[in-house]
Amino acid sequence: MAEVFTMSGARGVLIRLKGAGHMQQQIELIETSVVTYPNNVFDIAKALVETCCKTILTDRSVAYDKDSDLPQLFRSLLENIRMVPEDHSGDSELQGKVRKLVGATQAMVTALCELRNHAGMSSHGKDAFEIALLPAQALFAARTADALVSYLFTMHLDHTGPRDGARRRHSDMPDFNAYVDDLHSKVTIFTYEYSASEVLFEVDRSAYDDEFEAYTADADIRKAQGDDE
């Protein structure tokens, strides 16, 4: 029986991107295609990295041309996120090594595009007797996309400071979420459990935002009172 492949890095990102259905479909298609339809993987892996770039750029309020190709999107992405945490920004030796990493990631993106153009199932019509690449090549492309998506989203979410984009995520307000969850019980549906803050965020975003603003205002008042004492 063939070993089941899991996009562990990209699935880790999905946990933090609640409701990212399009990305979830791409990940699932890659996982199921590696062995059964390996040539499909080249198309979807490239598309997944494009989705990553567009999502991060949108989060950071960076405009991009909808007709931009993947290398163009990736260059714009690199200009708008840190590739190394702020704590190490003064380390010139590390910065040099990171520049090498950036060069390697750009080469990976280019290679994905070229593989897709040459071997992808959807890129061009081929001879009816065209021999597909082996699952090994598809697996390599899938793991490349998985590593890229995981690293880029990690740097975007954890090491670049607050985002300027209007899109707010549940994970962006951990203190407020903990406050809500302390006040309210979990919601149980069949065997599934959801935190109160997550339910409010997903079901009534306007109410969530109103309560968050009230919580922030109360916190500012408490802080001001503490400074006056």
N, C-alpha and C positions, 0 to 999 in steps of 0.2 A: 504494500500500500504506500502511495506517495506521501511524503511528509507534508503536513499542513503548514503553509506559510502564513505568517501574521505580520502585518505592518505595525509592529509594536510602537515605534516612535510616533508615527502618524496617529495611531489610536490613542496614545497618551495626549496628543494635542486635542483630539476630539472630546476628551473628558472635560477639557477647559473651554471648549467652544460649543456650548449648549445650543442645539438647534441647527448645527451646520450640516444639514441633510445632504447637500450636494457633495460636500467633501466626503461624507460617510459613504455615499454611493460609489465614489471613485475608489476609495480604499477597499471596499468590499469587492468591486470588480477586479481590481488588481490581484487580490488574494485568491479569488476563484479562477483567474485566468492564467496564472503562472504555469500550471501544469496542463490545463485543458486547451487553452488557446493562447500560447505564449506570445504570438505576434500582437495580440491585443494589448499586452502590457506596455509596449513601447508608446502607443498612443495615449493610454490612460495615465501612465507615469508622467509624461510630459504635461498633460492637462492638469494633473494634481499639483505639480510645481507652479504652473501658471495660476491656479486657484490660490495657492499659498501667497504668491507675490501680490495678486490683486486684492486679496483680503487684508494683508498687512498694509499695503499702500492706502486702501480705503480707511482702515483704522487710524492711520496717521494723517488723514486729510491731505494726501498727496495725489494730485490729479495725474491721470495717465490717459493716453490715447487708447480707445477701445480696440484699435487696429494694431497696437504695438505687439511685436513678437516677443517670445519668451526671453531672449537675451536682452532686449531693451527693458523689459519689465524688471529683470533681475538686476541690471545695472542701476536702475532707479531705486530699487529696494536697498541695495548696498549703500547708497548715498543717504538713506534715511533711517537706518538702524545701526547700532553698534555691533561689531562682530566680536567684541571682547567686553566683559563687564567693566563698569566705571571704576571699580576698585583697582583695576590693573591698567588704567588709561595712561599712567605715567611711566610704565615699564616699556622703554623703547625696544628692548630685545624681544619682549613678548609681542609688541606691535609688529615687528618685522616678521615674526613667525606667523602672526595672524594674517598679514598681507599675503604670505605664501598660501595660507589656507583659503583666503578669498580667491586667489588665482586658481587654486585647485577646484573650488566650487564652481567658478565660472566655466572651467573646462568640463566639469561634470554636466552642467546645464547644456553646453554646446553639444556634448556627446549624446545627450538624451534627444536633443532636437534632430541630430543627424541620424541616429538610430531609428527614430520615428519616421523620418522621411524615407529611409531606405527599407525598413522592415515592418513598419506599422501596417496593421490590417486595414485601417481607414484612410491612410494617407494618399494612396494611389491604387488604381486597379492594377492587378498583376496577371501574369500568365496563370491559367487554370491549374497548371502542374507545378507552380512555384513551391519550393520546399521551405517550410517554416524554420526559423531558428529554433534551437533547442531550449527547453525550459531553463537551462543553466544561464543562458544569456538574458532571458526574461527576468529571472530571479536577481541577477546582478543589477539590471535596470530598476527593478522594484526596490531593492535595498538602497540604491543610490537616491531615489526619490524619497524614500522613507527617512534616510539620514538628513537630507536637505530640509525637508519639511519640519522635522523635529527640531533641528538646530536653529533654523531661522525663526520659528515661532517662539522658541525658548528665549532667544535674544530679544525678540520683539516684546514679549510679555513681561519678562523678568529683569532685563538689563538695559532698558532704554528710558526709564522714567515714565511719567504719566503720558498717555496718548492724547493727542489733540483732537482726535476724531470724535464725532458725536455718538458713535456706536458704543453703548455701555454694556458690559457683561456682568453676570452675577458674580463672578470671581473677582471683579474689580473692587468690591466693597466688603472685604472679609470682616471688619469690625462691626459694621451695620448688620451683616448677615448673622453674625454670632449673637448680636443683641436681639434680633427678631426670633432666632431659633431658641434663645433662652426663655422668651416670653410665651412661645406657642409650641404646641406639640407637633410631632411629625404627622404627615398625612399618609395614610395607608390605603392603597388600592390593590385588592387581591393580595398578592405576596410582595408587592412593591412598596417601598417606603421613600418618601420625599421630604426634604426639610421644608419648614414653613416659608423661609425666605425664598427658596427656589420656586415654590409654587406661586407665591405672590409675584415674583419677578416674571415668570413665564405666562401667568394667567392675566394679570392686570399691571402692566408696566407703568401706567400713569399713577396708580396708587402706590406702587413701590417707590417711584421717584418722589412723590409727595411726602411719604414717610421718611425717606432718606434725607430730604431737605430739612424736615422737622428735627430729625435726629442730629443733623449737622449743626443746626441753629442752637439746639439745646446744649450740644457739646461746646460751642463757642461761648455761650452764656456761662456755663460751668467753669470754663477756663478763665473767663474775664473775672468772675467772682473770686476764683482762687488767687488770681494775680493781685486783687484788691486787698486781700486779707494780709 
